[in-house]
Amino acid sequence: MAGNFAAWRETGRDAADLREHEDDIGTVGGDWEGDNPPPLPGRLYNPGYMETVEGGWMVTVGNHSAIFAELVDAEKMLWDEYAHNELEYR
């Protein structure tokens, strides 16, 4: 298992619709009216995920969200605030 930022970063993969992975990551994208919500693209990590948004990447950890223009900056926040702690307790 990834034990450092570089190794964890390698677990990242693009996801055309994060909702297809809700069994692994929990509910994403909030409420949507109707039967056909639009795709919610993003990236999946082991552990963690981020959404693709206009202008970059949105990382949500707990009640805090931030948008980053650069993928590596978003990954750093996700690692610092969430992923390294999750890996430590697995």
N, C-alpha and C positions, 0 to 999 in steps of 0.2 A: 504494500500500500504506500501511496505517496506520503513521505514524511517531511518534505520540504517544499517550498514554493515552486521551484522549477519542476520537480517531479509531479506535484499536484496539477500544475498548469497544463502538463501534457495529457491529463485526463479529459480536458475540455473538448467538446465536439458541438458542432452546430445542430440546432433543432429547428425544423421548419415550423413546428407548433408545440410549444411547451405543454399545452393541455394534454397532448398524447402521452405525456410522462407523469401525469398527476399521481399515479400509483406510487411513484418513487419520490416525488418532490412535494406533494401536497397540492392543494387548490391554488391556481395562479390566475391572474387576469381579472379578478373581481367578478361582480355580477354582470350578466349579459342577458338582455331581453331577447327572446326568440330561440329558435332551435339551432341556428347556424351561426355561431360567433365567428368572427374573422380569425384567421390563424394568429398565433402569438409567438413570433419567432424569438429565438434566443440562443443561449449556450448552456450546456449541461456539463457539470463537473462531478467528481466523486470525492467529497460531497459538494453540493451547491448548484446554483443556477443563476443566470441573469437574463433579463429581457433585452431585446433589441428595440430601441426607440429612435425616433427622429433625432439625429444629432449624436447618436452613440449608443451607450449601454447603460441600463438602469439596474442597480444593485439594491436589493431590499434585504435588510437584516433587522429582524424584530420590527420595531415601529419606525425605523429610519431608512429612507431611500435617498440615493444620490445618483446623478447622471454623469457619466464620464465620456469624453470624446474619444479617448484612446482605450482600446481593449485592455492593455496591460495595466492601466490605472484602475480600471474596474476590477480586474482580477486581483490586484493588490488589496483593494478594500475587502473583497469577498474572502480572500485568504486571511487577512488580519482580523476581521471581525467575526468570522464564522468557521471557515473550513479547517484551519489548523487546530482549533479547539475540538471540533468533531472528530478529527483523526486521532487526537490524543486520547480520547475516551472510548475508542472502538476496541 
